[in-house]
Amino acid sequence: MSNSRKVHVKSFGCQMNVYDSNRMADTLAPAGFSEAATPDDADLVILNTCHIREKAAEKVYSEIGRIRVMKEEAASQGRKMLIAVAGCVAQAEGQEIIRRAGAVDLVVGSQNYHRLPELVARAAEGEKIVDTEFPVEDKFEALAAPERAAIRKRGIASFVTVQEGCDKFCTFCVVPYTRGAEVSRPAAQIIAEVERLADAGVREVTLIGQNVNAYHGPGPNGADWTLAQLMRCLAEVPGIARLRYTTSHPRDMLDDLIAAHAELPQLMPFVHLPVQSGSNRILAAMNRKHTRDEYLAVTERLRAARPDLALSSDFIVGFPGETDADFEDTLTLIEEVGYAGAFSFMYSPRAGTPGAELKDQVPAAVKSERLQRLQALITRQQRAFNAGFAGRTVEVLLEKPGRLPGQLVGKSPYLQAIQVMAPQSLIGETVAVTVTEVGSNSLFGALQESAIAPKLAAAGA
């Protein structure tokens, strides 16, 4: 491989994987790798995988087969291409990936990305490598890696990992087995990363973790900080206009975090709070560690603190033993809460989880019918939520050019995409926009000219 090399990272699944993919590319940059938009001319292709859905591993093997053809074509041209598999499938499958897919050169687990330059160098010499052991003495090493890696701006908004792993052990979930126990980054590392992102032009930061509001990283004085304490410090970073966090667990929604929603203007009034089911019986079988009433109490406390707050959630339909009555409990909970959006899935057994061993699996046809009903209800609520913005003026963080000449796209405080005609000099600015039209997937608006005149003047537009 030459000194000038290219890496293409394909990310599957959650926001954590998007963040990890960026950090992998950043970690490899000092070793001479630049990012390639496609795998075709890459010297190294990394598949950053997700194991949360059924048949995830098979999809990875299918993708490996496609990349293998490119690897063979590269070899015929005298060029060497390496294939690496990272992420949760790598963590779960390990050596099996090398056995089943001989074209793979490197398998690296989710907590070992900081070793990528060394591992890639060894793979380039012909060694087949599997590195999926959870760190012991250096358990914070992988999370600390961005502290030393170059921070490259990839947009106006950025994810920042603050917490990894999970101690909840929901019976349907593989995360505790693929990401390990809960571990939180020291606050100083996170603050330094956000400061560098702000210096690079990032204006919105979303703090991410498998249970992000379980954050308990050491603060500057050595005592553990809560997520709210971290948020209050990050709100003071110059240039950071917006803060978000995901994904939350209802059991970890502490009073100080709820208070932060009332007190920090930078903290957006939109919370993703998964409930999974509205049935207490199913919640207990899922080992969710909260009841329906406890979940509803959390939503009420959040809205009492911030009346304009909106919620989204996750739902699993057809968990083993779910009856028609259990499913109706989920529908009535959705009606009671009123969501701005949600992610919903049919239950699929994950090997190695307690849920996979449960009897009374729900027939696929029943799960499909229930999912359609649930998604129809969520869609109605989401459309009603968006329709309520017609004629309203909202603050929009403009992020990038739109499809049309002279058009910019930004996001509202509620993560709604809003398209507006505006000069490119306003990218990165938060501007007042009056919503003129509500589309199926986005909103359209017009700038409040009087409100942006000083910003245009400052930008020289």
N, C-alpha and C positions, 0 to 999 in steps of 0.2 A: 504494500500500500504506500502511496506517495505521501509527502509531507502535507500537501493540500488535499484534504479529504472532506467528504460530505456525509451527513447523517440525516436520515429521514425517520422521524418518530411518528408512528400512527397510534393514536390514543383511542381506547374503547372505554365506555362507561362514564363514571362520575367526574365531578369537578376536581376531586383529588387526583385523578389520573391526568387530567389536563395540566394541573399544576406540576405533577411529577414529570410529565413529558417535557415541559419547558425547562425544568431544573436539570433533567438529564442532558438536554442539549446544551445548557449553560455549563454544566460540569465538564462536558467533552470539548468545549471551545478552546480551553488552554492547550489541549492535546492536538490542536490543528483542525478540528472538525467545524465546518460551517453547515448551516441548515439547508436541506434540500426540500423543495415543495412537494416533490413526488419521489417514489422509490426508484424510478427508472435509472437515474444516473447516480444513485447513492452508493457509497462504499460500505456503509453500515445502515441496515434497516432494523429499527427497534419496534417491536409490537408490544405496546403497553396495554396489558389485557385486564379485563374485568370478569369476575367469576360469580356475579350476583344473580345472573339469570340462567335458566335452564339451557343446556347445550352450548354454554359459553365456550367450553374447551373445544368442542367440535368446530365452532366457528373459527377459532384460532388456528386449528390444524388446516382448515380450508384456506385461510389466508396465508399460512406458511407455504402451502402448495403453490399458490399464485406467485409468491415471492421467490420460491425455489426456481421457477421457470426463468425469472429475471436473473437469478444468480447464475444459472447455467448459460444464459445468453452472454452475460458479462464475462464468464470464464472463456467462452469461445472467442471473445474479443481481446483476451489477454488481460482482463481486469478482474480483480478479486473483490467480491462482495461478501460481507459478513451478515448473518441473520442472528438477531438477539430477541429473546422473548422475556419480557419483564412483567411486573404487576401481579395480580392476584392468581391468575391461572398458573403463572410461573411458580408462585409460592406453593400452590396446591399440588401441581403435577410434578415439579422438579425434574428428576432424572428421566421420568417417563416421556417427557417431551423429546429429549435427545434420542431415546430408544425408538419412539414412533416416527420422528421426523429428523432423519439424518442430516438434512440441510441446515439445521439449526446449529450454530456455533457456540452460543452463550445463553444460559438461562440465569436470570438474576432476580432475586426476591425484592419485595417492596421496601425493605429497610437497608438495602445494600447499594443503592445507586451512587453513593459517594465513592465507591471503588470502581466505577465504570472505566475510567481511563486505564487503570492497571489490568482489569479483566479483558478489555478490548485488545490491549497490546498482547496479552497472552493468547487470545483467540486468533489474532492475526498470525501467530507463529504456528498455528495448527492444533492448539490444544482445545479439546471440548470441555467446557466449563459449566458447572452448575453451582451457583452460590445463592442458597436460599435459607441459610441459617439466620435466625434472629440474633442481632448483636447482644452481647452480654455486658462486658465491661464498657463498650462504647455504644450503648443503646441510643444515645442522643446523636451519634455521629451522622446518621443519614439525615436527620432533621436539621442538623447544624450545617450541612453542606452548602445551602444557599448563602450562608454567612460568608463563605469564602469564594463562592462562584460569582462570576460576573452577572450583574443584573441587567438584562436587556429589555427595553420597553417593547411590549407586544400589543400595545393599545392603551386606551385611556383608563380601562378597568383591568384589575389584576386580582388573581387568587393568591392567598398566602396561607400555607398550612401552619396551624398553631397546635394541633393535637392529632395524634394517630392512634389507631387501634380501638378496641372496644372490650369492656368488661361486662356488658349486659347479657350476652349469650341468649338472645332471642332464638327460639327453636327453629326458625326458618332461615337463619342467616349464617353465612360462612365467614363474615368479617373477623370475628375473634380468632379464627384459625388461619386466615391468610394475612391479616394485618397485625395480629398479636395483641398484647394487653395495652390498655390505655397508657399513653405516654404524652407529656406536654412539653413543648419547647420552652426554654427560658425566655422570659419577657424581653430581656435585653436583645436577644437574637431577633425576635420578631420586630421590635421597634426599629432596630438598625436596618432590617430588610425593607420595612415600610418607608423609612426615611430615604433610602436609596431609590426605591420605586418612585416616590414623590419627586425626587431630584431629576428622575428620568422622564417625568411628565405624566405619571399615573395620577388620576384624580379620584378614583373609586377603588376601594380595597374590600374584598370579601374574604373574611377569615373562615377557613374550612377545616373540618375534622370529621371523623366518623361520628363522634359525639362532641361537637364543638363546644357546647355549653357545659361540658364536664371539664373544661380546661382548668388546670391547676398548676401551671408552670411557675417556677421560682421567680419572684420579683427581684428588683435591685437590692433589696435588704435581706434577701435569702428566704423570706417567708413566701408561701404559695400565694399567687394571685388568682382571683376569679376572672372569668371572661369579662365581666363588667369593669373591673379594675384595669384590665388591659385595654378595653375599648376607650375608657376615659383618657388614658395616656395617648393612644393613637389619634384621638380626636384633636389633640394639640399639635400634631405634626403639620407643619406648614405645607400647603398645597393639597392636602387630603380633604376633599369636599364631602365624600360619602363613605360610610362604613356599613357593611352587611356581615352576616354570619350564617353558616349552614354546614351540616345538618344538625338540628337540635333534638334532644330527647325531652319529653315532658317532665321526667323525674328530675332533670337538672336545670329547670327554669327557675333560678333563684330570685329572691326578692330584689337583690341589687341589680340584676340584669333587667328585670322588668322596670325598675326605677330609671335605669339608663335610657330606656325608650322615651320616658317622659322628659328627661333632662338634657340629652345630647342631640342637638339639631343635626349632627352629622350621621347619626344612626337612623337608617331608613325605616319607615313604618311598614315593613313587610317581613314576615317571619314564616319560614318553612318549618312546620311542626308536625312531623309524622305521627299518625295515630294508628294506622294499619287496619283497625276494625272498630266498629261501634258496639260490639257485643262483649260484655264482661267475661263470658264463658270462653270465647275465642281469644280474648286478650290474655287470659290466664294460661290457656294452652300455648300461646305464643311466647309466654314468659316476658311479657312487655313491662311488667312491674308498675303498671298504672291501671286504673279503672276508667271507665267511661266518664264518670262524674269527676274524677280527678283531672282528666284531660280538659273537660269543659270548664272546670274551675280555673285552670291555667289560662285558657283563652279569655275568660271573663276578666281576669286580673290584668292581662296584657291590654285589653281594650279599655279598661278603666284608666290605665296609665296613659295610653295613647289612643284616644277615641277614633282617630282616622287610620288606625292600623289594620292591615289586611293580612290574611292567612292563606297559606297553601299547605298541602299535606301529601302523604303517601298512603295508599290503600292496597291491601292484598285481598283478593277475592278468591274464595274457594279453598281456604285453609282446611286441612283435614278435620272432618267432623262439623264443618259449618252447615247449619240448617237454614231453611228459608227464613225462620224467625231471627237467626243470628244475622243474616244478610239484611233483613229489614231494619235491624238495629243500626247497622252501618248507614243505611239510607237516611234514617231519621236523624242520626248524628250530623250528617252532611247538611240536612235541611236546617238543623238547629244552629250550626256554626256559621254556614254561609261562606264559601271559599272563593278566593279570586282565581284559583287554579289548583290542580293536583296531578300527581303521577299515580297511575293505578295499573296493577298487574294481576294476572292469574297466578295463583300459587304454583310453584314448580319445586319439586323436591331437590335439595342440594345434598349431594353425597357427603356423609360425615356429620350432618346436622341431625339433631333429635327429631325434627319434623319429618325427615325422610323415612323414619322408622314407624311413624304413627299409622294406625289402621284408619279405616273409614275415609279413604281418599275420595274427594268429590269428583264425579265424572266430568270429563273435559267439556261436554256439551253444556252441563249445568254451569260450570265456571264461565264459559264463554257468554252464555245468556246473561248471567249476573254482571259480568264485566261491562257488557253493552249497556245495561240499565244504569249502572253506576256512572259510566263515562258520559252518558247522555245527561244525567243530572248535573255532573260537574261542568259540562259544557254550557248548560243553561245558566248556571251560576256565574261562570266566567264571562259569558256574553253580557249578562245583566250588569256585572261589575264594570266591564269596559264601557257599556252603553251609558253608564252614569257619568262618564267623563265628557260627554258631548257638551260643548259650550263652556266647559271649565278651563281655567288657566292653571297649568301645572309647571313645576320646575323640571326642566329636562337637561340632563348632562349629555351634550353632543359628543359623539364618539367617532364617527367615520362618515365618508361620503356615501350617499344613497345611490340607488340605481339610475336616477335621472340627473341630468346636468344641473348643477346648482342646488342639489338636494343633500341634506345631511340627515343622519339617523342617530337618535339618542335614546336614552331610557328615562322613564319617569321614576319617581321614588318606588313604584310598585313593580319595577322590572318590565313594564310595558314598552315595547318598541314604538317610538314616535318619529314619524318622518316629517320634515319641515324644510322649506326652501330657505337657505341661509348660506352666507359666505364661508368658505373653508377656514378662514381665520378664526372662526368661533369654535372649531374643534377643541375640546377640552374645557369649554366654558359651560357653566350652568345658566340657562336662560329661561325666561318666562315664555311659555307657548300656550296659546289658546287652541283647544282641540276643536277642529272643524268637521272631522269625519271619523267614524269608527268603522274600521275594516274587520275582516275575519281574523287576521293575525297581527294587525298593528293599528295604531292610531295615526291620524294625520292632523297637522296643526299649522298655525301661523305665528310668527314671532311677534311679541309685543315690542314694537320698534322703540318706543320711548324707554323701555327697560334695558335695551341692549345698546343704545346709542353710546354710553360711556365705554362699553367693552369694545365696540367697533372702533371708536376713536383711539383707544389704547392699543389696539391691534394694528392701527394704521390703515384700516379698511375704508 
